[in-house]
């Protein structure tokens, strides 16, 4: 009998929590244009990988947990992936404009990518503001259901996945910048 009285309360709380996120989602979705229309916002934030990845130049390991407190645009890529290589300078531009205490672009080369090849690609393209981190055994990618490259995931300040884009996009577009601006403005 008591359980039947609590069900409406739990339903109201659940609907209220989802409604708040849905309102944010609707606002963010309205900012999508052109290639950014492929960005899918989740109705509920999703847990992310707890696996460690290699920091650039083999200086240690980190996890996504280390990036909590800011929005993170996590880009899974590879040196052999043409669309990945195309969008990397655009991600660098996004980091240059928005990177800081509230936002960071985190690039994670997944699978077989030689550190020398990554370093050479970054040097050839003048990319100095993005990390050359690696996920050589695809532990992070596998745990986050990354199938195909590139995949870009947006993490909220709590380290939860709130959006995903399969394939490449114009990350330096007005639409992408409007989305990042709106996310950073949220408290």
C-alpha positions as a printed NumPy array, in Angstrom:
array([[  0.   ,   0.   ,   0.   ],
       [  2.757,   2.469,   0.91 ],
       [  4.647,   1.658,  -2.293],
       [  1.664,   2.661,  -4.423],
       [  1.678,   6.095,  -2.759],
       [  5.388,   6.581,  -3.463],
       [  5.199,   5.711,  -7.156],
       [  3.685,   9.077,  -8.187],
       [  6.395,  10.876,  -6.203],
       [  9.196,   8.922,  -7.907],
       [  7.575,   9.481, -11.304],
       [  7.32 ,  13.219, -10.701],
       [ 10.959,  13.411,  -9.625],
       [ 12.092,  11.385, -12.616],
       [ 10.025,  13.415, -15.047],
       [ 11.211,  16.665, -13.491],
       [ 14.858,  15.631, -13.809],
       [ 14.406,  14.553, -17.423],
       [ 12.389,  17.653, -18.279],
       [ 15.19 ,  19.918, -17.073],
       [ 17.75 ,  18.088, -19.204],
       [ 15.34 ,  17.967, -22.171],
       [ 14.9  ,  21.732, -22.026],
       [ 18.678,  22.161, -22.154],
       [ 18.864,  19.624, -24.944],
       [ 16.233,  21.43 , -26.984],
       [ 18.117,  24.704, -26.653],
       [ 21.398,  23.084, -27.677],
       [ 19.827,  21.152, -30.539],
       [ 18.436,  24.397, -31.95 ],
       [ 22.027,  25.647, -32.327],
       [ 23.024,  22.766, -34.621],
       [ 23.528,  23.567, -38.315],
       [ 25.194,  21.865, -41.27 ],
       [ 27.63 ,  19.123, -40.157],
       [ 26.801,  19.789, -36.506],
       [ 23.323,  18.345, -37.095],
       [ 25.011,  14.952, -36.629],
       [ 25.655,  15.861, -32.974],
       [ 23.179,  13.848, -30.904],
       [ 22.392,  15.047, -27.385],
       [ 21.408,  12.306, -24.942],
       [ 18.243,  12.566, -22.892],
       [ 20.253,  11.388, -19.874],
       [ 23.955,  11.775, -19.199],
       [ 25.895,   8.516, -19.574],
       [ 28.802,   7.104, -17.612],
       [ 32.183,   7.174, -19.331],
       [ 35.229,   4.958, -19.299],
       [ 37.3  ,   4.461, -16.179],
       [ 40.183,   2.983, -18.179],
       [ 43.572,   4.713, -18.23 ],
       [ 45.139,   6.103, -21.397],
       [ 48.729,   7.078, -22.172],
       [ 49.713,  10.712, -21.889],
       [ 51.684,  12.212, -24.76 ],
       [ 55.36 ,  11.363, -25.03 ],
       [ 54.758,   8.413, -22.677],
       [ 54.847,  10.66 , -19.604],
       [ 52.359,   8.582, -17.637],
       [ 48.676,   7.755, -17.676],
       [ 45.424,   9.551, -16.987],
       [ 41.702,   8.833, -16.977],
       [ 38.71 ,  10.89 , -18.016],
       [ 38.069,  11.432, -14.302],
       [ 41.106,  13.745, -14.326],
       [ 39.146,  16.198, -16.507],
       [ 36.126,  16.614, -14.227],
       [ 35.071,  20.182, -13.523],
       [ 35.033,  21.364, -17.136],
       [ 33.288,  20.508, -20.373],
       [ 35.432,  18.217, -22.503],
       [ 35.189,  17.62 , -26.217],
       [ 36.766,  14.149, -26.451],
       [ 37.855,  13.252, -29.973],
       [ 38.752,   9.642, -30.808],
       [ 40.957,   9.638, -33.902],
       [ 43.81 ,   7.885, -35.719],
       [ 46.673,   9.012, -37.927],
       [ 45.468,   6.772, -40.767],
       [ 41.907,   8.202, -40.703],
       [ 41.517,  10.894, -43.401],
       [ 38.406,  12.558, -41.879],
       [ 40.166,  12.606, -38.485],
       [ 43.164,  14.359, -39.979],
       [ 40.898,  16.865, -41.731],
       [ 39.115,  17.949, -38.557],
       [ 42.168,  18.095, -36.257],
       [ 43.126,  21.704, -37.25 ],
       [ 39.493,  22.704, -36.628],
       [ 39.62 ,  21.138, -33.159],
       [ 42.837,  23.064, -32.547],
       [ 41.03 ,  26.281, -33.481],
       [ 38.201,  25.427, -31.076],
       [ 40.722,  24.8  , -28.276],
       [ 42.494,  28.093, -29.028],
       [ 39.238,  30.02 , -28.733],
       [ 37.566,  28.237, -25.802],
       [ 40.227,  26.205, -23.992],
       [ 40.716,  26.998, -20.32 ],
       [ 39.15 ,  26.351, -16.932],
       [ 35.664,  25.674, -18.377],
       [ 36.42 ,  23.762, -21.579],
       [ 39.059,  21.54 , -23.138],
       [ 39.503,  19.61 , -26.362],
       [ 40.977,  16.203, -25.528],
       [ 42.314,  14.218, -28.48 ],
       [ 42.85 ,  10.507, -27.999],
       [ 44.548,   8.501, -30.769],
       [ 43.02 ,   5.068, -30.484],
       [ 44.466,   1.821, -31.784],
       [ 47.738,   1.565, -33.681],
       [ 49.23 ,   5.033, -33.991],
       [ 52.944,   5.563, -33.632],
       [ 53.912,   8.41 , -31.315],
       [ 56.359,   9.588, -33.998],
       [ 53.563,   9.626, -36.593],
       [ 51.282,  11.627, -34.312],
       [ 54.063,  14.092, -33.508],
       [ 54.883,  14.479, -37.221],
       [ 51.226,  15.076, -38.14 ],
       [ 50.808,  17.709, -35.438],
       [ 54.049,  19.443, -36.499],
       [ 53.093,  19.451, -40.2  ],
       [ 49.75 ,  21.047, -39.359],
       [ 51.03 ,  23.527, -36.788],
       [ 48.989,  21.973, -33.989],
       [ 50.622,  22.89 , -30.707],
       [ 47.652,  23.251, -28.355],
       [ 46.129,  19.753, -28.439],
       [ 47.361,  16.717, -26.521],
       [ 48.869,  13.749, -28.328],
       [ 47.425,  11.201, -25.892],
       [ 46.957,   7.577, -26.934],
       [ 44.618,   4.667, -26.283],
       [ 46.823,   1.992, -27.933],
       [ 44.809,  -1.019, -26.789],
       [ 41.499,   0.779, -27.371],
       [ 40.48 ,   0.25 , -23.745],
       [ 38.803,   3.654, -23.425],
       [ 37.306,   3.437, -26.926],
       [ 35.951,  -0.059, -26.337],
       [ 34.406,   0.855, -22.976],
       [ 32.732,   3.873, -24.592],
       [ 31.404,   1.88 , -27.59 ],
       [ 33.492,   3.729, -30.165],
       [ 32.87 ,   1.937, -33.424],
       [ 34.596,   3.622, -36.343],
       [ 36.49 ,   6.887, -36.425],
       [ 36.285,   9.748, -35.865],
       [ 33.924,   9.817, -32.927],
       [ 33.593,  12.942, -30.811],
       [ 31.957,  12.891, -27.409],
       [ 31.048,  15.857, -25.216],
       [ 31.449,  15.331, -21.487],
       [ 29.764,  17.55 , -18.914],
       [ 31.479,  18.983, -15.837],
       [ 30.719,  15.749, -13.949],
       [ 32.554,  13.688, -16.561],
       [ 29.375,  12.205, -18.037],
       [ 28.723,  11.861, -21.761],
       [ 25.973,  14.235, -22.856],
       [ 26.413,  14.182, -26.643],
       [ 28.069,  12.19 , -29.438],
       [ 28.91 ,  12.836, -33.061],
       [ 29.816,   9.994, -35.408],
       [ 32.045,  10.986, -38.31 ],
       [ 33.735,  14.273, -38.955],
       [ 32.305,  17.745, -38.497],
       [ 33.305,  21.352, -38.893],
       [ 34.363,  21.998, -35.323],
       [ 35.389,  25.571, -36.113],
       [ 31.948,  26.463, -37.506],
       [ 29.683,  29.108, -36.02 ],
       [ 27.301,  26.322, -34.991],
       [ 29.979,  24.396, -33.064],
       [ 31.143,  27.579, -31.361],
       [ 27.573,  28.507, -30.388],
       [ 27.077,  25.067, -28.813],
       [ 30.306,  25.31 , -26.825],
       [ 29.432,  28.865, -25.733],
       [ 25.998,  27.696, -24.527],
       [ 27.49 ,  24.748, -22.627],
       [ 30.107,  26.859, -20.883],
       [ 27.438,  29.409, -19.893],
       [ 25.442,  26.693, -18.062],
       [ 26.044,  26.479, -14.344]])
